[in-house]
Amino acid sequence: MNNNYINDTIKYLSNNQLILMIAIIIITLIICLIIPKLVDRIVMILVNDNNKRKMKVLLRSYCNIISTIIKIIICIIAFFLILIIYHVKITMIITSAGFIGVLITYIFQDPIKDITNGLYIVFTAPFDVGDYVEIESFVGKVSEVKSRYVIIKNAAGDVCIVNNRKISKIVVLNKKIILKRK
């Protein structure tokens, strides 16, 4: 009986394209509302150590990025499902989307490098907020580590903002680690 009800519902929805389209939109909206909370909860479970409090702050900014990417993917899937419901041929759309994806990746390659290198900095922790570092010729205290850049302030109050992609290519001398070894 239950199986017949499901089959009848699917048959009814397939005959009524508008109702199916509205159902897809509602399900997509519900999923998009749940995703940020779910991603945030997963990250907080993975980083549940009090010593890693600073890492939690850094990972929260990545939670927003991850949630946004997942929402965009879900909305694109919902869009294609609606097109399929109305029997629209999507091969040209998918081909165009692939080309546009390559184009966007090329245009935004520097921010993408910054974000991925920011993740590398968060997880490998070559330095932390409060450490004294020397990056090229600038020596100072790390005041903030963001998803795209690191802010370093020296004793004179000068501020140096270094992109994360640049940090991965140069030698960073962590003075705090050197002082602990002596």
Backbone torsions as a table, in degrees:
resi	resn	phi	psi	omega
1	MET	NA	-45.8	-178.3
2	ASN	-65.1	-37.9	179.9
3	ASN	-66.7	-37.8	177.1
4	ASN	-65.1	-38.4	179.4
5	TYR	-62.5	-42.6	178.6
6	ILE	-65.2	-44.0	179.0
7	ASN	-63.7	-41.2	178.1
8	ASP	-64.6	-38.3	179.4
9	THR	-65.8	-44.4	179.5
10	ILE	-63.5	-42.1	179.5
11	LYS	-64.5	-40.8	179.8
12	TYR	-65.0	-44.3	-179.5
13	LEU	-67.0	-35.8	179.6
14	SER	-69.1	-28.6	176.5
15	ASN	-78.7	-25.0	-179.3
16	ASN	-110.7	88.8	-174.3
17	GLN	-63.5	-35.2	-178.5
18	LEU	-64.9	-43.4	179.6
19	ILE	-64.6	-40.7	178.5
20	LEU	-64.6	-40.7	178.1
21	MET	-63.2	-43.3	178.7
22	ILE	-64.6	-39.3	178.1
23	ALA	-63.1	-41.8	178.6
24	ILE	-63.5	-42.6	179.9
25	ILE	-63.8	-43.4	-179.5
26	ILE	-65.6	-43.9	178.9
27	ILE	-63.1	-40.5	178.1
28	THR	-62.0	-44.7	178.8
29	LEU	-62.7	-41.9	178.9
30	ILE	-63.7	-44.7	179.4
31	ILE	-62.8	-41.7	-179.8
32	CYS	-66.4	-26.1	175.5
33	LEU	-77.8	-30.8	-177.1
34	ILE	-82.0	-33.4	-173.3
35	ILE	-53.2	-50.4	-177.3
36	PRO	-59.7	-40.4	179.5
37	LYS	-67.0	-39.2	179.9
38	LEU	-66.6	-45.9	179.4
39	VAL	-63.1	-43.1	179.1
40	ASP	-61.8	-42.4	179.7
41	ARG	-65.8	-41.1	178.9
42	ILE	-62.8	-43.8	179.7
43	VAL	-64.4	-41.7	-179.7
44	MET	-67.4	-30.6	175.9
45	ILE	-70.4	-41.8	-179.7
46	LEU	-66.7	-34.5	-179.1
47	VAL	-114.7	79.3	-174.6
48	ASN	-109.8	19.0	-177.0
49	ASP	-100.2	134.5	-179.6
50	ASN	-64.6	-29.8	178.5
51	ASN	-67.6	-18.2	-177.6
52	LYS	-101.9	31.6	-178.9
53	ARG	-60.6	-40.7	179.7
54	LYS	-65.7	-35.3	179.0
55	MET	-65.8	-35.1	177.9
56	LYS	-60.5	-42.4	179.9
57	VAL	-62.7	-43.8	179.7
58	LEU	-66.5	-40.0	-177.3
59	LEU	-70.8	-23.2	177.4
60	ARG	-61.9	-38.3	178.0
61	SER	-66.5	-34.2	176.7
62	TYR	-72.5	-27.8	176.1
63	CYS	-59.8	-41.9	178.9
64	ASN	-63.4	-41.6	179.4
65	ILE	-64.7	-46.5	-179.1
66	ILE	-62.9	-43.7	179.5
67	SER	-62.0	-42.0	179.9
68	THR	-64.4	-42.5	179.0
69	ILE	-62.8	-43.8	179.4
70	ILE	-64.2	-41.3	178.4
71	LYS	-61.6	-43.3	179.7
72	ILE	-62.3	-43.5	179.3
73	ILE	-61.9	-42.9	-179.8
74	ILE	-65.0	-41.4	178.8
75	CYS	-65.8	-37.9	177.6
76	ILE	-65.2	-42.3	178.3
77	ILE	-62.7	-43.0	178.8
78	ALA	-63.0	-40.5	178.1
79	PHE	-60.5	-45.4	179.7
80	PHE	-67.4	-34.9	176.4
81	LEU	-63.3	-40.4	178.4
82	ILE	-65.7	-40.0	177.1
83	LEU	-62.9	-39.4	179.2
84	ILE	-65.8	-37.4	179.0
85	ILE	-59.6	-39.6	-179.4
86	TYR	-90.0	14.9	174.6
87	HIS	58.0	39.6	176.1
88	VAL	-88.1	133.4	178.0
89	LYS	-74.7	122.4	-172.1
90	ILE	-105.7	6.7	-178.0
91	THR	-63.4	-42.4	178.5
92	MET	-67.9	-35.9	179.2
93	ILE	-66.1	-43.2	179.0
94	ILE	-65.7	-40.0	177.4
95	THR	-62.7	-44.8	178.1
96	SER	-64.4	-39.3	179.2
97	ALA	-64.1	-38.1	176.8
98	GLY	-63.1	-44.1	178.2
99	PHE	-63.9	-44.2	178.9
100	ILE	-64.2	-37.4	177.2
101	GLY	-61.7	-43.0	177.4
102	VAL	-64.2	-41.7	179.9
103	LEU	-63.7	-44.6	179.6
104	ILE	-65.2	-40.8	178.1
105	THR	-61.6	-40.3	178.6
106	TYR	-66.9	-42.1	-178.6
107	ILE	-66.6	-41.6	-175.3
108	PHE	-101.2	28.3	-176.5
109	GLN	-66.4	-35.7	179.6
110	ASP	-67.3	-48.0	175.3
111	PRO	-61.3	-34.8	178.5
112	ILE	-65.9	-41.4	176.9
113	LYS	-62.8	-41.4	178.6
114	ASP	-60.3	-45.2	-176.9
115	ILE	-67.7	-44.0	-180.0
116	THR	-67.6	-38.3	176.3
117	ASN	-69.8	-29.3	173.8
118	GLY	-63.7	-40.0	175.1
119	LEU	-63.2	-40.4	177.6
120	TYR	-60.6	-43.2	179.2
121	ILE	-64.3	-40.6	-179.6
122	VAL	-63.4	-44.5	-173.6
123	PHE	-84.1	-31.0	179.3
124	THR	-91.1	-22.2	176.8
125	ALA	49.8	60.0	175.2
126	PRO	-66.9	-22.5	173.9
127	PHE	-153.8	165.8	-177.0
128	ASP	-133.9	167.2	175.7
129	VAL	-61.3	129.6	-178.5
130	GLY	101.3	-14.1	178.2
131	ASP	-76.5	148.3	173.3
132	TYR	-93.9	123.4	-176.4
133	VAL	-128.3	158.4	172.6
134	GLU	-120.8	116.4	178.4
135	ILE	-117.2	114.2	-170.1
136	GLU	55.7	-113.1	-178.3
137	SER	-107.9	3.4	-177.2
138	PHE	-96.0	124.1	178.9
139	VAL	-113.3	131.0	179.4
140	GLY	-173.1	-177.1	-178.4
141	LYS	-97.9	132.4	178.5
142	VAL	-70.6	117.7	-179.3
143	SER	-99.4	-31.6	178.5
144	GLU	-149.0	144.7	171.7
145	VAL	-121.2	111.9	-178.4
146	LYS	-104.9	175.3	-178.9
147	SER	-68.3	-25.4	-178.1
148	ARG	-114.2	-16.9	-176.6
149	TYR	-156.0	168.1	177.5
150	VAL	-121.0	135.6	178.4
151	ILE	-105.5	126.3	-179.3
152	ILE	-122.9	133.0	177.8
153	LYS	-118.6	135.6	177.4
154	ASN	-95.8	179.5	-176.0
155	ALA	-64.6	-28.9	-179.6
156	ALA	-78.7	-6.8	-179.5
157	GLY	94.2	1.8	177.3
158	ASP	-70.6	145.4	-177.9
159	VAL	-116.1	133.9	176.4
160	CYS	-121.2	123.8	177.3
161	ILE	-107.2	118.4	-175.8
162	VAL	-116.2	126.7	176.7
163	ASN	-65.1	144.5	-179.1
164	ASN	-63.4	-32.4	179.5
165	ARG	-67.2	-29.5	178.5
166	LYS	-74.2	-36.5	180.0
167	ILE	-62.2	-35.3	-178.9
168	SER	-71.7	-16.6	-177.2
169	LYS	-100.1	-13.3	-176.4
170	ILE	-116.1	168.7	178.7
171	VAL	-84.6	126.5	176.9
172	VAL	-109.6	119.9	-179.7
173	LEU	-98.2	112.2	-179.2
174	ASN	-89.1	105.6	-175.8
175	LYS	-67.5	-31.1	-178.6
176	LYS	-64.7	-41.4	179.1
177	ILE	-66.6	-40.1	179.8
178	ILE	-64.7	-42.3	179.3
179	LEU	-64.7	-36.4	178.5
180	LYS	-66.9	-34.2	-178.5
181	ARG	-71.7	-30.5	-178.2
182	LYS	-76.6	NA	NA
